[in-house]
Amino acid sequence: MAEETTSPAPAPANEWTVRKVLEWTTGHLKKHGSDTPRLDAEILLAFARGCQRIQLYTAYDETLTDAIRGKMRELVQRRAQAEPVAYLVGHREFFSLDFRVTKDVLIPRPDTETLVIEIIEGVKQLAAARHESGDTSPVRVIDLCTGSGCVAVSVAKRSQMAKLKVQITATDISPAALAIAAENAAKHGVQDLITFVEGDLFAPVAADSRFDIIASNPPYIPTAEIATLDAEVAKHEPLLALDGGASGFDVIDRLIAAAPGFAVSKALFLMELSPEQADTASQKLTAAGKYTDITVRRDLAARPRVMKARLP
Ligand SMILES: C[S@@+](CC[C@H](N)C(=O)[O-])C[C@H]1O[C@@H](n2cnc3c(N)ncnc32)[C@H](O)[C@@H]1O
């Protein structure tokens, strides 16, 4: 008599199982230039199936429904056109938090975590000093060019968790980006700690506003370089988030000029830029005549990434 077995019968060779779709997609995306084809395939298939990536591993022999295959086909076609995975699935992790992203916002980069760490460090020091002197006012932070809100929301969340009092103003010139940023603040329960305002740098902020920490990750790519970037960035991310004008310094220069007018005494100025811009930015900060203690902080890959300075 044949032995009974509980394991499922192997799928016929002509059926599209999870395993087969992953293998095929990996090969296809590799051919189309993805640096992480297997990871992309897994993330997209998990999204199409509405499951966690890890759940694919126990479903290798499951045959996909026509609906899931149809969804997967569309995702793979878009990915093969260099559309970033984060836009396809609508979110990206940053600073251990999940952020909603759409094509209206720059995809948060690990490089920017350095800026967040520096802001949080500044908040901690100021909050401790206030605590000692019995001052109960919140530390006032402005995040200019907030995009997805990843910087403002991460700082707010970490401050909330550490019971540090902050009040953050976040600005962006793009109303579509601000809508996503507000969504991200609500998603992480920090909407009461952040005021979002739309406009050009400090323009939407009351002229008599003063901040303890002025921070920004502005657009800083020289216009001519944008076309030379990876297609994922050049073709799909918002130009407004990338384009720093002919030299790359258009917005940086305006920030350096305007920040002193919105700073309390000894305020902290923090600005992300590309490693190649650090020396010039340092000279510009010195030449402005209003900044002291000018240093550059390195990112996780040890590249110069964030300008740090004090206002008088
Ligand atoms: C490099 S992205 C940074 C986004 C986000 N802070 C991050 O770190 O991922 C720059 C952002 O600046 C915004 N922006 C560009 N020019 C601006 C301006 N003149 N005033 C305010 N925001 C601006 C863009 O809409 C974009 O969201």
The ligand as a Tripos MOL2 file, in Angstrom:
@<TRIPOS>MOLECULE
LIG
   27    29     1     0     0
SMALL
NO_CHARGES

@<TRIPOS>ATOM
      1 C1         16.6730   66.9300   -1.1900 C.3       1 LIG1
      2 S1         14.9140   67.0080   -0.8910 S.3       1 LIG1
      3 C2         14.9310   66.6380    0.8450 C.3       1 LIG1
      4 C3         13.6850   65.9690    1.3290 C.3       1 LIG1
      5 C4         13.7670   65.4150    2.7460 C.3       1 LIG1
      6 N1         14.0830   66.4430    3.7090 N.3       1 LIG1
      7 C5         14.8060   64.3170    2.8290 C.2       1 LIG1
      8 O1         15.8420   64.5540    3.4720 O.co2     1 LIG1
      9 O2         14.6060   63.2270    2.2730 O.co2     1 LIG1
     10 C6         14.6430   68.7180   -1.0180 C.3       1 LIG1
     11 C7         13.2160   69.2280   -0.7960 C.3       1 LIG1
     12 O3         13.2710   70.6490   -0.9000 O.3       1 LIG1
     13 C8         12.1110   71.1310   -1.5170 C.3       1 LIG1
     14 N2         12.4540   72.4470   -2.0540 N.ar      1 LIG1
     15 C9         13.1290   72.7520   -3.1890 C.ar      1 LIG1
     16 N3         13.3090   74.0770   -3.2910 N.ar      1 LIG1
     17 C10        12.7590   74.6320   -2.1840 C.ar      1 LIG1
     18 C11        12.6230   75.9640   -1.7110 C.ar      1 LIG1
     19 N4         13.1310   76.9930   -2.4020 N.pl3     1 LIG1
     20 N5         11.9830   76.1740   -0.5420 N.ar      1 LIG1
     21 C12        11.4900   75.1290    0.1740 C.ar      1 LIG1
     22 N6         11.5840   73.8380   -0.2270 N.ar      1 LIG1
     23 C13        12.2010   73.5990   -1.3880 C.ar      1 LIG1
     24 C14        11.7340   70.0780   -2.5230 C.3       1 LIG1
     25 O4         10.3540   70.1360   -2.8120 O.3       1 LIG1
     26 C15        12.1550   68.7940   -1.7870 C.3       1 LIG1
     27 O5         11.0540   68.2570   -1.0970 O.3       1 LIG1
@<TRIPOS>BOND
     1     1     2 1
     2     2     3 1
     3     2    10 1
     4     3     4 1
     5     4     5 1
     6     5     6 1
     7     5     7 1
     8     7     8 2
     9     7     9 1
    10    10    11 1
    11    11    12 1
    12    11    26 1
    13    12    13 1
    14    13    14 1
    15    13    24 1
    16    14    15 ar
    17    14    23 ar
    18    15    16 ar
    19    16    17 ar
    20    17    18 ar
    21    17    23 ar
    22    18    19 1
    23    18    20 ar
    24    20    21 ar
    25    21    22 ar
    26    22    23 ar
    27    24    25 1
    28    24    26 1
    29    26    27 1
@<TRIPOS>SUBSTRUCTURE
     1 LIG1         1 GROUP 0 **** ****
